[in-house]
Amino acid sequence: MTDRSQTVRSLPSRKPCLTAVLRMAGLRPTRQRVALAELLFGGPHRHVSAEQLHGEASEAQVNVSLATIYNTLHQFHEAGLLREVAVDASRSYFDTDTSDHHHFYVEDEQRMIDIPASSVEFAALPEAPSGMKVSHVDVVIRVRKMS
């Protein structure tokens, strides 16, 4: 029987791949950006707030301020690596799945659940203001557990 820590240590690092992704997105792969990218993209797609990521970084012993987390999340969003989903004026989540889809927001749990784009239909969208075009439609459906 092998020691699990030995098995984990023998797995190839994702750092070279993440470094390349950051460079292709036009971002310098600093130590903090690479460490945060590993936390964000090291598993399945998910939704994360800056505060959640800060907690995960602390647990992983990545020394980074909350301000740096916010800046990095916004840089990743601007580079197209993350999608920002605004729940209200004071709360945003960052989604590692940048494909076209919508969300349920579970208010009681402050949690996002994906909705396939094909599950939401629009009869019509309003015409965009003069000189503009619709670039994306985000639907956030707020839900609560039934009493």
Steps between C-alpha positions, in 0.01 A plus 500: 500500500645838404502809715243750365737793558761326284241449224392865511860621492573287193217652294614754240462864599249719316720806548660489152155471338348778714803719436445457125127573534571821692757610241260426212238710680746790514571468873843473659510168691601633841533258790169621648310481169623146435412393857149649470457344154586160649231548765242619246564263212636195681169315501154505346328823398372698794378835629710685757484833678813699581450423869472125432816502290682698769405231754620225266825685440556532875436127548746423219755732664497741207582836659280747312283792607128524430571807283739293287235228470245756373754648256600156370139384457421815302817459290408136426148616406629775270732244335204266436609230744206553737143618473370746760145446619361793700236386746440848636691828534718363779553134401658343195605146426764398251418201284777284353256390228499779243257325264151640438274402792289650779474456877278429795612690810405315819450794736495294822838345419659778292570241230479497120368211288545489123200502266565387139449783251249284313273495810428873482306642207424857406211603280689817410776722625471878496689676226843614617558875526622676187857404410503197734436128474400240759816310594363263761189431706544390862200356683521451875193338653488540876362202691441412866432174675132443560388528862 
